[in-house]
Each structure stands twice: as C-alpha cells, then as structure tokens.
C-alpha cells in the first residue's frame, strides 16, 4: 500500500486536503512549492499537483527529450 491509499494529507505548508499523488520531494521543491516533508516522498493534493505540473513543465519536457530517439 502506498502513502495516498493510506489516507495521507497534502504536505504543502498550510494545506490539509487529502493527498492525490506522491512525488519526489526534491522535484517538488525545485518546482517552487514549500513542503513540510523531510522524507524522500511528498504527498500532494489535486490542486497542488496541478500547480506542480504547471511549474515543472519545462523541466519534464527536457527530461523526456533526453530519452527520445532521433
């Protein structure tokens, strides 16, 4: 069982919503979200996950481009 299925709450400062996704803490912090988690994984609610996706779009595109074949 994962963190989200156990009923974890969102780890962003000031948010008490139920978690929807768990992601790498370093990637979430690089996207500009303030997180109060000290572990490897961070749980994000639906709204903060959407915000994370918007902020990290360029980084994710570059990461995918590394693995594309020409």
PDB file of N, CA, C and O in Angstrom:
ATOM      1  N   UNK A   1       0.828  -1.180   0.000  1.00  0.00           N
ATOM      2  CA  UNK A   1       0.000   0.000   0.000  1.00  0.00           C
ATOM      3  C   UNK A   1       0.874   1.245   0.000  1.00  0.00           C
ATOM      4  O   UNK A   1       1.911   1.298   0.661  1.00  0.00           O
ATOM      5  N   UNK A   2       0.437   2.236  -0.748  1.00  0.00           N
ATOM      6  CA  UNK A   2       1.179   3.471  -0.825  1.00  0.00           C
ATOM      7  C   UNK A   2       0.708   4.493   0.190  1.00  0.00           C
ATOM      8  O   UNK A   2      -0.226   4.256   0.956  1.00  0.00           O
ATOM      9  N   UNK A   3       1.373   5.630   0.175  1.00  0.00           N
ATOM     10  CA  UNK A   3       1.035   6.702   1.107  1.00  0.00           C
ATOM     11  C   UNK A   3      -0.367   7.247   0.870  1.00  0.00           C
ATOM     12  O   UNK A   3      -1.107   7.496   1.822  1.00  0.00           O
ATOM     13  N   UNK A   4      -0.734   7.433  -0.388  1.00  0.00           N
ATOM     14  CA  UNK A   4      -2.021   8.042  -0.716  1.00  0.00           C
ATOM     15  C   UNK A   4      -3.170   7.123  -0.331  1.00  0.00           C
ATOM     16  O   UNK A   4      -4.185   7.578   0.198  1.00  0.00           O
ATOM     17  N   UNK A   5      -3.013   5.835  -0.595  1.00  0.00           N
ATOM     18  CA  UNK A   5      -4.092   4.899  -0.276  1.00  0.00           C
ATOM     19  C   UNK A   5      -4.281   4.724   1.229  1.00  0.00           C
ATOM     20  O   UNK A   5      -5.329   4.258   1.674  1.00  0.00           O
ATOM     21  N   UNK A   6      -3.270   5.096   2.012  1.00  0.00           N
ATOM     22  CA  UNK A   6      -3.395   5.029   3.469  1.00  0.00           C
ATOM     23  C   UNK A   6      -4.070   6.272   4.039  1.00  0.00           C
ATOM     24  O   UNK A   6      -4.322   6.339   5.242  1.00  0.00           O
ATOM     25  N   UNK A   7      -4.366   7.260   3.188  1.00  0.00           N
ATOM     26  CA  UNK A   7      -5.067   8.455   3.644  1.00  0.00           C
ATOM     27  C   UNK A   7      -4.160   9.596   4.050  1.00  0.00           C
ATOM     28  O   UNK A   7      -4.515  10.374   4.935  1.00  0.00           O
ATOM     29  N   UNK A   8      -2.995   9.719   3.426  1.00  0.00           N
ATOM     30  CA  UNK A   8      -2.062  10.786   3.769  1.00  0.00           C
ATOM     31  C   UNK A   8      -2.611  12.145   3.339  1.00  0.00           C
ATOM     32  O   UNK A   8      -3.330  12.244   2.345  1.00  0.00           O
ATOM     33  N   UNK A   9      -2.273  13.176   4.085  1.00  0.00           N
ATOM     34  CA  UNK A   9      -2.684  14.544   3.779  1.00  0.00           C
ATOM     35  C   UNK A   9      -1.609  15.227   2.952  1.00  0.00           C
ATOM     36  O   UNK A   9      -0.465  14.773   2.902  1.00  0.00           O
ATOM     37  N   UNK A  10      -1.986  16.326   2.302  1.00  0.00           N
ATOM     38  CA  UNK A  10      -1.067  17.106   1.474  1.00  0.00           C
ATOM     39  C   UNK A  10       0.052  17.677   2.350  1.00  0.00           C
ATOM     40  O   UNK A  10      -0.213  18.153   3.453  1.00  0.00           O
ATOM     41  N   UNK A  11       1.303  17.633   1.868  1.00  0.00           N
ATOM     42  CA  UNK A  11       2.458  18.091   2.637  1.00  0.00           C
ATOM     43  C   UNK A  11       2.851  19.530   2.362  1.00  0.00           C
ATOM     44  O   UNK A  11       3.861  19.995   2.892  1.00  0.00           O
ATOM     45  N   UNK A  12       2.085  20.254   1.548  1.00  0.00           N
ATOM     46  CA  UNK A  12       2.392  21.652   1.283  1.00  0.00           C
ATOM     47  C   UNK A  12       1.991  22.468   2.509  1.00  0.00           C
ATOM     48  O   UNK A  12       0.964  22.203   3.134  1.00  0.00           O
ATOM     49  N   UNK A  13       2.811  23.460   2.845  1.00  0.00           N
ATOM     50  CA  UNK A  13       2.546  24.297   4.024  1.00  0.00           C
ATOM     51  C   UNK A  13       1.172  24.949   3.920  1.00  0.00           C
ATOM     52  O   UNK A  13       0.856  25.590   2.917  1.00  0.00           O
ATOM     53  N   UNK A  14       0.363  24.784   4.956  1.00  0.00           N
ATOM     54  CA  UNK A  14      -0.934  25.417   5.022  1.00  0.00           C
ATOM     55  C   UNK A  14      -2.069  24.677   4.342  1.00  0.00           C
ATOM     56  O   UNK A  14      -3.173  25.213   4.249  1.00  0.00           O
ATOM     57  N   UNK A  15      -1.840  23.476   3.868  1.00  0.00           N
ATOM     58  CA  UNK A  15      -2.879  22.715   3.170  1.00  0.00           C
ATOM     59  C   UNK A  15      -3.205  21.450   3.964  1.00  0.00           C
ATOM     60  O   UNK A  15      -2.303  20.734   4.399  1.00  0.00           O
ATOM     61  N   UNK A  16      -4.501  21.179   4.151  1.00  0.00           N
ATOM     62  CA  UNK A  16      -4.929  19.994   4.884  1.00  0.00           C
ATOM     63  C   UNK A  16      -5.808  19.079   4.042  1.00  0.00           C
ATOM     64  O   UNK A  16      -6.540  18.256   4.592  1.00  0.00           O
ATOM     65  N   UNK A  17      -5.748  19.206   2.724  1.00  0.00           N
ATOM     66  CA  UNK A  17      -6.563  18.373   1.843  1.00  0.00           C
ATOM     67  C   UNK A  17      -5.999  16.961   1.762  1.00  0.00           C
ATOM     68  O   UNK A  17      -4.841  16.726   2.109  1.00  0.00           O
ATOM     69  N   UNK A  18      -6.819  16.024   1.305  1.00  0.00           N
ATOM     70  CA  UNK A  18      -6.369  14.649   1.117  1.00  0.00           C
ATOM     71  C   UNK A  18      -5.389  14.569  -0.042  1.00  0.00           C
ATOM     72  O   UNK A  18      -5.522  15.297  -1.026  1.00  0.00           O
ATOM     73  N   UNK A  19      -4.414  13.691   0.073  1.00  0.00           N
ATOM     74  CA  UNK A  19      -3.407  13.542  -0.955  1.00  0.00           C
ATOM     75  C   UNK A  19      -3.924  12.807  -2.170  1.00  0.00           C
ATOM     76  O   UNK A  19      -4.761  11.912  -2.052  1.00  0.00           O
ATOM     77  N   UNK A  20      -3.424  13.185  -3.348  1.00  0.00           N
ATOM     78  CA  UNK A  20      -3.803  12.535  -4.595  1.00  0.00           C
ATOM     79  C   UNK A  20      -2.609  11.848  -5.247  1.00  0.00           C
ATOM     80  O   UNK A  20      -2.765  10.805  -5.882  1.00  0.00           O
ATOM     81  N   UNK A  21      -1.423  12.421  -5.097  1.00  0.00           N
ATOM     82  CA  UNK A  21      -0.215  11.874  -5.709  1.00  0.00           C
ATOM     83  C   UNK A  21       0.945  11.979  -4.734  1.00  0.00           C
ATOM     84  O   UNK A  21       0.967  12.865  -3.880  1.00  0.00           O
ATOM     85  N   UNK A  22       1.905  11.079  -4.861  1.00  0.00           N
ATOM     86  CA  UNK A  22       3.139  11.209  -4.094  1.00  0.00           C
ATOM     87  C   UNK A  22       4.290  11.311  -5.082  1.00  0.00           C
ATOM     88  O   UNK A  22       4.394  10.523  -6.022  1.00  0.00           O
ATOM     89  N   UNK A  23       5.151  12.293  -4.853  1.00  0.00           N
ATOM     90  CA  UNK A  23       6.255  12.587  -5.761  1.00  0.00           C
ATOM     91  C   UNK A  23       7.545  12.745  -4.974  1.00  0.00           C
ATOM     92  O   UNK A  23       7.538  12.812  -3.745  1.00  0.00           O
ATOM     93  N   UNK A  24       8.651  12.805  -5.705  1.00  0.00           N
ATOM     94  CA  UNK A  24       9.959  13.023  -5.125  1.00  0.00           C
ATOM     95  C   UNK A  24      10.011  14.416  -4.500  1.00  0.00           C
ATOM     96  O   UNK A  24       9.643  15.397  -5.145  1.00  0.00           O
ATOM     97  N   UNK A  25      10.459  14.508  -3.262  1.00  0.00           N
ATOM     98  CA  UNK A  25      10.477  15.772  -2.533  1.00  0.00           C
ATOM     99  C   UNK A  25      11.361  16.809  -3.218  1.00  0.00           C
ATOM    100  O   UNK A  25      10.986  17.979  -3.292  1.00  0.00           O
ATOM    101  N   UNK A  26      12.515  16.407  -3.715  1.00  0.00           N
ATOM    102  CA  UNK A  26      13.435  17.352  -4.349  1.00  0.00           C
ATOM    103  C   UNK A  26      12.808  17.975  -5.593  1.00  0.00           C
ATOM    104  O   UNK A  26      12.971  19.172  -5.830  1.00  0.00           O
ATOM    105  N   UNK A  27      12.102  17.189  -6.383  1.00  0.00           N
ATOM    106  CA  UNK A  27      11.473  17.718  -7.597  1.00  0.00           C
ATOM    107  C   UNK A  27      10.355  18.693  -7.254  1.00  0.00           C
ATOM    108  O   UNK A  27      10.170  19.698  -7.941  1.00  0.00           O
ATOM    109  N   UNK A  28       9.615  18.400  -6.200  1.00  0.00           N
ATOM    110  CA  UNK A  28       8.531  19.297  -5.787  1.00  0.00           C
ATOM    111  C   UNK A  28       9.096  20.616  -5.281  1.00  0.00           C
ATOM    112  O   UNK A  28       8.544  21.675  -5.581  1.00  0.00           O
ATOM    113  N   UNK A  29      10.179  20.574  -4.522  1.00  0.00           N
ATOM    114  CA  UNK A  29      10.799  21.800  -4.020  1.00  0.00           C
ATOM    115  C   UNK A  29      11.409  22.608  -5.159  1.00  0.00           C
ATOM    116  O   UNK A  29      11.375  23.838  -5.121  1.00  0.00           O
ATOM    117  N   UNK A  30      11.967  21.943  -6.171  1.00  0.00           N
ATOM    118  CA  UNK A  30      12.527  22.645  -7.321  1.00  0.00           C
ATOM    119  C   UNK A  30      11.442  23.348  -8.127  1.00  0.00           C
ATOM    120  O   UNK A  30      11.726  24.328  -8.815  1.00  0.00           O
ATOM    121  N   UNK A  31      10.215  22.868  -8.054  1.00  0.00           N
ATOM    122  CA  UNK A  31       9.103  23.494  -8.763  1.00  0.00           C
ATOM    123  C   UNK A  31       8.602  24.731  -8.035  1.00  0.00           C
ATOM    124  O   UNK A  31       7.780  25.469  -8.579  1.00  0.00           O
ATOM    125  N   UNK A  32       9.078  24.977  -6.815  1.00  0.00           N
ATOM    126  CA  UNK A  32       8.722  26.191  -6.102  1.00  0.00           C
ATOM    127  C   UNK A  32       7.678  26.020  -5.016  1.00  0.00           C
ATOM    128  O   UNK A  32       7.252  27.009  -4.421  1.00  0.00           O
ATOM    129  N   UNK A  33       7.256  24.805  -4.740  1.00  0.00           N
ATOM    130  CA  UNK A  33       6.283  24.584  -3.671  1.00  0.00           C
ATOM    131  C   UNK A  33       7.006  24.417  -2.335  1.00  0.00           C
ATOM    132  O   UNK A  33       8.024  23.730  -2.259  1.00  0.00           O
ATOM    133  N   UNK A  34       6.482  25.041  -1.294  1.00  0.00           N
ATOM    134  CA  UNK A  34       7.076  24.908   0.045  1.00  0.00           C
ATOM    135  C   UNK A  34       6.474  23.688   0.722  1.00  0.00           C
ATOM    136  O   UNK A  34       5.265  23.620   0.945  1.00  0.00           O
ATOM    137  N   UNK A  35       7.326  22.730   1.046  1.00  0.00           N
ATOM    138  CA  UNK A  35       6.892  21.440   1.559  1.00  0.00           C
ATOM    139  C   UNK A  35       7.396  21.266   2.989  1.00  0.00           C
ATOM    140  O   UNK A  35       8.510  21.681   3.309  1.00  0.00           O
ATOM    141  N   UNK A  36       6.583  20.655   3.849  1.00  0.00           N
ATOM    142  CA  UNK A  36       6.998  20.401   5.225  1.00  0.00           C
ATOM    143  C   UNK A  36       7.295  18.915   5.437  1.00  0.00           C
ATOM    144  O   UNK A  36       7.076  18.390   6.528  1.00  0.00           O
ATOM    145  N   UNK A  37       7.791  18.240   4.405  1.00  0.00           N
ATOM    146  CA  UNK A  37       8.127  16.819   4.480  1.00  0.00           C
ATOM    147  C   UNK A  37       9.641  16.666   4.480  1.00  0.00           C
ATOM    148  O   UNK A  37      10.335  17.340   3.718  1.00  0.00           O
ATOM    149  N   UNK A  38      10.155  15.789   5.326  1.00  0.00           N
ATOM    150  CA  UNK A  38      11.595  15.579   5.400  1.00  0.00           C
ATOM    151  C   UNK A  38      12.018  14.289   4.698  1.00  0.00           C
ATOM    152  O   UNK A  38      13.213  14.042   4.538  1.00  0.00           O
ATOM    153  N   UNK A  39      11.061  13.467   4.279  1.00  0.00           N
ATOM    154  CA  UNK A  39      11.375  12.193   3.657  1.00  0.00           C
ATOM    155  C   UNK A  39      11.630  12.297   2.166  1.00  0.00           C
ATOM    156  O   UNK A  39      11.697  13.393   1.608  1.00  0.00           O
ATOM    157  N   UNK A  40      11.769  11.152   1.532  1.00  0.00           N
ATOM    158  CA  UNK A  40      12.004  11.106   0.092  1.00  0.00           C
ATOM    159  C   UNK A  40      10.759  11.458  -0.706  1.00  0.00           C
ATOM    160  O   UNK A  40      10.853  12.046  -1.783  1.00  0.00           O
ATOM    161  N   UNK A  41       9.612  11.105  -0.188  1.00  0.00           N
ATOM    162  CA  UNK A  41       8.358  11.305  -0.909  1.00  0.00           C
ATOM    163  C   UNK A  41       7.533  12.431  -0.288  1.00  0.00           C
ATOM    164  O   UNK A  41       7.534  12.631   0.926  1.00  0.00           O
ATOM    165  N   UNK A  42       6.841  13.150  -1.143  1.00  0.00           N
ATOM    166  CA  UNK A  42       5.939  14.216  -0.731  1.00  0.00           C
ATOM    167  C   UNK A  42       4.560  13.921  -1.297  1.00  0.00           C
ATOM    168  O   UNK A  42       4.435  13.539  -2.461  1.00  0.00           O
ATOM    169  N   UNK A  43       3.533  14.092  -0.491  1.00  0.00           N
ATOM    170  CA  UNK A  43       2.163  13.866  -0.925  1.00  0.00           C
ATOM    171  C   UNK A  43       1.550  15.202  -1.301  1.00  0.00           C
ATOM    172  O   UNK A  43       1.629  16.162  -0.536  1.00  0.00           O
ATOM    173  N   UNK A  44       0.932  15.269  -2.489  1.00  0.00           N
ATOM    174  CA  UNK A  44       0.284  16.484  -2.961  1.00  0.00           C
ATOM    175  C   UNK A  44      -1.195  16.234  -3.203  1.00  0.00           C
ATOM    176  O   UNK A  44      -1.585  15.166  -3.674  1.00  0.00           O
ATOM    177  N   UNK A  45      -2.022  17.235  -2.873  1.00  0.00           N
ATOM    178  CA  UNK A  45      -3.448  17.149  -3.184  1.00  0.00           C
ATOM    179  C   UNK A  45      -3.635  17.461  -4.675  1.00  0.00           C
ATOM    180  O   UNK A  45      -2.677  17.770  -5.384  1.00  0.00           O
ATOM    181  N   UNK A  46      -4.858  17.375  -5.119  1.00  0.00           N
ATOM    182  CA  UNK A  46      -5.144  17.563  -6.538  1.00  0.00           C
ATOM    183  C   UNK A  46      -4.762  18.966  -7.015  1.00  0.00           C
ATOM    184  O   UNK A  46      -4.190  19.111  -8.095  1.00  0.00           O
ATOM    185  N   UNK A  47      -5.066  19.992  -6.235  1.00  0.00           N
ATOM    186  CA  UNK A  47      -4.764  21.372  -6.648  1.00  0.00           C
ATOM    187  C   UNK A  47      -3.267  21.642  -6.678  1.00  0.00           C
ATOM    188  O   UNK A  47      -2.770  22.273  -7.611  1.00  0.00           O
ATOM    189  N   UNK A  48      -2.548  21.173  -5.671  1.00  0.00           N
ATOM    190  CA  UNK A  48      -1.105  21.408  -5.656  1.00  0.00           C
ATOM    191  C   UNK A  48      -0.383  20.552  -6.691  1.00  0.00           C
ATOM    192  O   UNK A  48       0.669  20.952  -7.190  1.00  0.00           O
ATOM    193  N   UNK A  49      -0.928  19.380  -7.024  1.00  0.00           N
ATOM    194  CA  UNK A  49      -0.337  18.572  -8.089  1.00  0.00           C
ATOM    195  C   UNK A  49      -0.482  19.293  -9.426  1.00  0.00           C
ATOM    196  O   UNK A  49       0.431  19.262 -10.250  1.00  0.00           O
ATOM    197  N   UNK A  50      -1.631  19.945  -9.645  1.00  0.00           N
ATOM    198  CA  UNK A  50      -1.843  20.710 -10.870  1.00  0.00           C
ATOM    199  C   UNK A  50      -0.858  21.878 -10.940  1.00  0.00           C
ATOM    200  O   UNK A  50      -0.304  22.172 -11.999  1.00  0.00           O
ATOM    201  N   UNK A  51      -0.649  22.533  -9.809  1.00  0.00           N
ATOM    202  CA  UNK A  51       0.313  23.631  -9.752  1.00  0.00           C
ATOM    203  C   UNK A  51       1.731  23.130 -10.008  1.00  0.00           C
ATOM    204  O   UNK A  51       2.506  23.782 -10.708  1.00  0.00           O
ATOM    205  N   UNK A  52       2.071  21.969  -9.440  1.00  0.00           N
ATOM    206  CA  UNK A  52       3.395  21.363  -9.667  1.00  0.00           C
ATOM    207  C   UNK A  52       3.600  21.074 -11.149  1.00  0.00           C
ATOM    208  O   UNK A  52       4.675  21.333 -11.691  1.00  0.00           O
ATOM    209  N   UNK A  53       2.573  20.538 -11.805  1.00  0.00           N
ATOM    210  CA  UNK A  53       2.694  20.215 -13.224  1.00  0.00           C
ATOM    211  C   UNK A  53       2.938  21.458 -14.062  1.00  0.00           C
ATOM    212  O   UNK A  53       3.739  21.427 -14.995  1.00  0.00           O
ATOM    213  N   UNK A  54       2.256  22.554 -13.740  1.00  0.00           N
ATOM    214  CA  UNK A  54       2.451  23.802 -14.483  1.00  0.00           C
ATOM    215  C   UNK A  54       3.855  24.348 -14.294  1.00  0.00           C
ATOM    216  O   UNK A  54       4.479  24.801 -15.254  1.00  0.00           O
ATOM    217  N   UNK A  55       4.361  24.310 -13.062  1.00  0.00           N
ATOM    218  CA  UNK A  55       5.677  24.872 -12.764  1.00  0.00           C
ATOM    219  C   UNK A  55       6.826  24.027 -13.309  1.00  0.00           C
ATOM    220  O   UNK A  55       7.889  24.563 -13.623  1.00  0.00           O
ATOM    221  N   UNK A  56       6.628  22.732 -13.424  1.00  0.00           N
ATOM    222  CA  UNK A  56       7.727  21.849 -13.833  1.00  0.00           C
ATOM    223  C   UNK A  56       7.615  21.383 -15.270  1.00  0.00           C
ATOM    224  O   UNK A  56       8.302  20.442 -15.668  1.00  0.00           O
ATOM    225  N   UNK A  57       6.760  22.022 -16.058  1.00  0.00           N
ATOM    226  CA  UNK A  57       6.521  21.575 -17.431  1.00  0.00           C
ATOM    227  C   UNK A  57       7.806  21.594 -18.265  1.00  0.00           C
ATOM    228  O   UNK A  57       8.100  20.623 -18.961  1.00  0.00           O
ATOM    229  N   UNK A  58       8.566  22.676 -18.202  1.00  0.00           N
ATOM    230  CA  UNK A  58       9.794  22.774 -18.988  1.00  0.00           C
ATOM    231  C   UNK A  58      10.815  21.721 -18.581  1.00  0.00           C
ATOM    232  O   UNK A  58      11.465  21.116 -19.434  1.00  0.00           O
ATOM    233  N   UNK A  59      10.954  21.503 -17.282  1.00  0.00           N
ATOM    234  CA  UNK A  59      11.906  20.501 -16.799  1.00  0.00           C
ATOM    235  C   UNK A  59      11.519  19.099 -17.264  1.00  0.00           C
ATOM    236  O   UNK A  59      12.375  18.306 -17.656  1.00  0.00           O
ATOM    237  N   UNK A  60      10.232  18.805 -17.216  1.00  0.00           N
ATOM    238  CA  UNK A  60       9.773  17.475 -17.630  1.00  0.00           C
ATOM    239  C   UNK A  60       9.954  17.276 -19.130  1.00  0.00           C
ATOM    240  O   UNK A  60      10.272  16.171 -19.569  1.00  0.00           O
ATOM    241  N   UNK A  61       9.756  18.339 -19.931  1.00  0.00           N
ATOM    242  CA  UNK A  61       9.969  18.232 -21.373  1.00  0.00           C
ATOM    243  C   UNK A  61      11.434  17.968 -21.692  1.00  0.00           C
ATOM    244  O   UNK A  61      11.747  17.161 -22.567  1.00  0.00           O
ATOM    245  N   UNK A  62      12.337  18.650 -20.980  1.00  0.00           N
ATOM    246  CA  UNK A  62      13.768  18.408 -21.185  1.00  0.00           C
ATOM    247  C   UNK A  62      14.155  16.990 -20.790  1.00  0.00           C
ATOM    248  O   UNK A  62      14.964  16.348 -21.459  1.00  0.00           O
ATOM    249  N   UNK A  63      13.577  16.514 -19.711  1.00  0.00           N
ATOM    250  CA  UNK A  63      13.870  15.150 -19.248  1.00  0.00           C
ATOM    251  C   UNK A  63      13.409  14.120 -20.276  1.00  0.00           C
ATOM    252  O   UNK A  63      14.118  13.152 -20.552  1.00  0.00           O
ATOM    253  N   UNK A  64      12.226  14.329 -20.838  1.00  0.00           N
ATOM    254  CA  UNK A  64      11.726  13.398 -21.867  1.00  0.00           C
ATOM    255  C   UNK A  64      12.572  13.467 -23.130  1.00  0.00           C
ATOM    256  O   UNK A  64      12.782  12.450 -23.790  1.00  0.00           O
ATOM    257  N   UNK A  65      13.058  14.657 -23.472  1.00  0.00           N
ATOM    258  CA  UNK A  65      13.853  14.830 -24.695  1.00  0.00           C
ATOM    259  C   UNK A  65      15.164  14.058 -24.600  1.00  0.00           C
ATOM    260  O   UNK A  65      15.712  13.648 -25.622  1.00  0.00           O
ATOM    261  N   UNK A  66      15.668  13.859 -23.402  1.00  0.00           N
ATOM    262  CA  UNK A  66      16.900  13.095 -23.243  1.00  0.00           C
ATOM    263  C   UNK A  66      16.723  11.657 -23.678  1.00  0.00           C
ATOM    264  O   UNK A  66      17.680  11.028 -24.132  1.00  0.00           O
ATOM    265  N   UNK A  67      15.526  11.125 -23.550  1.00  0.00           N
ATOM    266  CA  UNK A  67      15.296   9.718 -23.837  1.00  0.00           C
ATOM    267  C   UNK A  67      14.699   9.458 -25.207  1.00  0.00           C
ATOM    268  O   UNK A  67      14.583   8.305 -25.622  1.00  0.00           O
ATOM    269  N   UNK A  68      14.314  10.524 -25.926  1.00  0.00           N
ATOM    270  CA  UNK A  68      13.750  10.348 -27.271  1.00  0.00           C
ATOM    271  C   UNK A  68      14.844   9.973 -28.252  1.00  0.00           C
ATOM    272  O   UNK A  68      15.987  10.421 -28.149  1.00  0.00           O
ATOM    273  N   UNK A  69      14.463   9.142 -29.201  1.00  0.00           N
ATOM    274  CA  UNK A  69      15.403   8.778 -30.268  1.00  0.00           C
ATOM    275  C   UNK A  69      15.210   9.710 -31.444  1.00  0.00           C
ATOM    276  O   UNK A  69      14.104  10.189 -31.693  1.00  0.00           O
ATOM    277  N   UNK A  70      16.260   9.960 -32.149  1.00  0.00           N
ATOM    278  CA  UNK A  70      16.197  10.867 -33.291  1.00  0.00           C
ATOM    279  C   UNK A  70      15.739  10.142 -34.508  1.00  0.00           C
ATOM    280  O   UNK A  70      15.622  10.743 -35.577  1.00  0.00           O
TER     281      UNK A  70
END
